[in-house]
């Protein structure tokens, strides 16, 4: 984990409020797993004061480049979208991501993303495919105008889109698509998205192994401030830290409040 | 580095900069960034007799130039701190300030007695100002009589000097400071957070699960500065100041207001290297101000005899 003024190679709009920033720097060489995140300082002043945790959507360790996809909805992310930065203050890589082992070969994996939880699944999918797994993506969005990366995911495997308003793909939630398409028989699932989605997916796919990536309001991002905890079922450790114990947890580990 | 060394009761500090309690855990996370021996001290996370799970989430919310938190004193408990965290910190050349908390007086006494016996604990910080727990905490820090009694009880059992951490959520912080002085405190640390709130625009409900939280960050610096200025002139106790400190110039401000050392809290979250950077930057600021030693600047803001308010000779 380092702090680095990373070079901004690109910052392009993908969909309504959705941006993709491409960064280069030494930090990339330290990334271990897909699903890790970086903590970005968007202002050199005091507003907003804290860094923004943003997941890494892809990385290339030969070229030391990575991309992050973010939704410009709050003060900090709007600063990221609007400012013509040459460099940006990045702390990372942080957290523990999805483990991709050799034993995924030949297995059928289900990747489930919701909204701004979709990005880290892209690098995960690339690595799963590289190791010989077959992947199916079920991606949920509010509406057609915020859909992104459909083409990129399609190049890696079957990609099904659900929108809450039916303006693109199937109308409904990711769980509706999983049921309609008979996807519950995958060998394992990987999910990232809002808590209600994670809870619904865990219930629907209780019979197969799975991993979920959690989101929580964060302070330091390195495990010191104890702001971003989540409740776990293990009675001996009532809370775990999303920033360092996660953001990726095993299915069944968390209590969704 | 002699220009930065400061001697306070129980504390021989190579420099007057330390991370504030609750913002640095027990140091493990930040030891990944730099050698903690560079610090003057560490004020470790509040320790209670038994492990505490803390408050429900969300525990933090941002505000203009600041943040609200309601962590709720989550900590692994006295036994684990003594058996694991403090021995781990022994690898660093550091006097540790142990922040102690509890729900009732007996809790403070129990923690004080045990933790003050640890090899590297050089002072206690009596946390009577946490605004985020239902029992204890701030309840001890808003009534002078209660604060005086608790200070005296903790002093009786502690093997090291006792600093009392004051709450700004009182009508007269000077009165609280004097009560702690009467109770036998060796020093003061100030200020803890200011109780605040943020509402969700759509629902109108508080963003933080605890409803209220403690405001910290640059937003509270003027309040902290004023309080240090007042208290330092009304008591003889040394003050370790905190409240929105995020730069070397902020430290100079607090020393000028009457503090003898400074603690950095929220700024660690923004820049994990902030304490190290402040320590490195201070000597050049002393040069700029023509000061040989940092404490030569102490109390520069105070009114002198014969000086009318608002006029300088």
Interface residues (C-beta under 8 A of the other chain):
Chain A: X1 X3 X41 X46 X47 X48 X49 X50 X51 X91 X216 X217 X218 X219 X220 X221 X222 X223 X224 X225 X226 X227 X228 X229 X230 X238 X239 X244 X257
Chain B: X22 X23 X24 X25 X28 X29 X30 X32 X33 X53 X54 X56 X57 X58 X59 X60 X61 X62 X64 X65 X66 X67 X69 X71 X74 X217 X218 X219 X266 X268 X269 X270 X271 X272 X273
